[in-house]
Amino acid sequence: MDSKQAVEALAALAHDTRLAIFRLLVTAGRTGMSPGAMAEKLGLPGPTLSFHLKELSHAGLIEGKNQGRFIFYCACYEHMQTLMDFLMENCCAAEQCGCEPDQTEA
């Protein structure tokens, strides 16, 4: 992940509604949720939810999967893990605390 991608993802999450949507999708697991269920759970009008889903999708944090006539959205766990790894890649480098990933396992 490069800095531009990280900024896009963090900017998408830097809004209370989008953060709530993302967290809801994380709890839903890989099966995801329909927009209707999300709107009901979060109390959001459809157009507002649609706007925020588009922003999260553009940032690569969620994806929509067609299931027949319906779309179910789920969190992109791999992308979020890549973002976390990017943020933590130099963790404690100045202190040598040893919290970097273990390189001995392979």
C-alpha positions as CSV (number, residue, x, y, z in Angstrom):
1,M,0.0,0.0,0.0
2,D,1.3,3.5,-0.8
3,S,0.6,6.7,1.1
4,K,-2.1,7.8,-1.4
5,Q,-4.1,4.7,-0.9
6,A,-3.8,4.9,2.9
7,V,-5.0,8.6,2.8
8,E,-8.0,7.6,0.7
9,A,-8.9,4.8,3.1
10,L,-8.4,6.9,6.2
11,A,-10.3,9.8,4.7
12,A,-13.3,7.5,3.9
13,L,-13.3,6.3,7.5
14,A,-13.0,9.9,8.9
15,H,-16.7,10.4,8.8
16,D,-19.0,9.2,11.6
17,T,-21.6,7.7,9.3
18,R,-19.0,5.9,7.1
19,L,-17.2,4.6,10.1
20,A,-20.5,3.3,11.5
21,I,-21.3,1.6,8.2
22,F,-17.8,0.0,8.0
23,R,-18.0,-1.2,11.6
24,L,-21.5,-2.7,11.0
25,L,-20.2,-4.5,7.9
26,V,-17.2,-5.8,9.9
27,T,-19.6,-7.3,12.5
28,A,-21.7,-8.8,9.7
29,G,-18.8,-11.0,8.5
30,R,-18.1,-12.2,5.0
31,T,-21.8,-12.7,4.1
32,G,-22.3,-9.0,4.5
33,M,-25.6,-7.1,4.6
34,S,-28.1,-5.7,2.2
35,P,-28.4,-1.9,1.9
36,G,-32.0,-2.2,3.3
37,A,-30.8,-3.9,6.5
38,M,-28.0,-1.4,6.9
39,A,-30.3,1.5,6.5
40,E,-32.8,0.1,9.0
41,K,-30.0,-0.7,11.6
42,L,-28.4,2.7,11.3
43,G,-31.5,4.8,10.7
44,L,-30.2,6.2,7.4
45,P,-32.3,7.2,4.4
46,G,-31.5,5.2,1.2
47,P,-29.8,8.0,-0.8
48,T,-27.5,8.9,2.2
49,L,-26.5,5.3,2.7
50,S,-25.9,4.9,-1.1
51,F,-23.6,7.9,-1.1
52,H,-21.5,6.6,1.8
53,L,-21.4,3.1,0.4
54,K,-20.0,4.6,-2.8
55,E,-17.2,6.4,-0.9
56,L,-16.3,3.3,1.1
57,S,-16.2,1.2,-2.0
58,H,-14.1,3.7,-3.9
59,A,-11.6,3.6,-1.0
60,G,-11.5,-0.2,-1.3
61,L,-12.8,-0.8,2.2
62,I,-16.0,-2.5,1.2
63,E,-17.3,-4.4,-1.8
64,G,-20.7,-5.2,-3.2
65,K,-21.6,-8.7,-4.3
66,N,-24.6,-9.4,-6.5
67,Q,-26.8,-12.2,-5.3
68,G,-29.6,-12.4,-7.8
69,R,-31.4,-9.1,-7.9
70,F,-29.8,-8.0,-4.7
71,I,-26.5,-6.5,-3.7
72,F,-24.9,-7.5,-0.4
73,Y,-22.0,-5.4,0.9
74,C,-19.2,-6.7,3.0
75,A,-16.0,-5.3,4.5
76,C,-12.7,-6.0,2.6
77,Y,-10.8,-7.4,5.4
78,E,-7.6,-7.9,3.4
79,H,-7.6,-4.2,2.4
80,M,-8.1,-3.1,6.0
81,Q,-5.3,-5.5,7.1
82,T,-3.0,-4.0,4.5
83,L,-3.9,-0.5,5.8
84,M,-3.1,-1.6,9.4
85,D,0.2,-3.1,8.3
86,F,1.1,0.1,6.5
87,L,0.3,2.1,9.6
88,M,2.3,-0.2,11.8
89,E,5.2,-1.1,9.5
90,N,7.8,1.0,11.4
91,C,6.3,0.5,14.8
92,C,8.8,1.2,17.6
93,A,11.6,1.3,15.1
94,A,13.5,3.9,17.2
95,E,13.1,1.9,20.4
96,Q,13.6,-1.6,19.1
97,C,10.8,-3.0,21.3
98,G,10.3,-6.0,19.1
99,C,6.7,-5.5,18.1
100,E,7.4,-5.8,14.4
101,P,6.1,-9.0,12.7
102,D,8.1,-12.1,13.5
103,Q,10.4,-12.8,10.5
104,T,11.4,-16.2,11.7
105,E,8.1,-17.9,10.8
106,A,7.9,-19.0,7.2
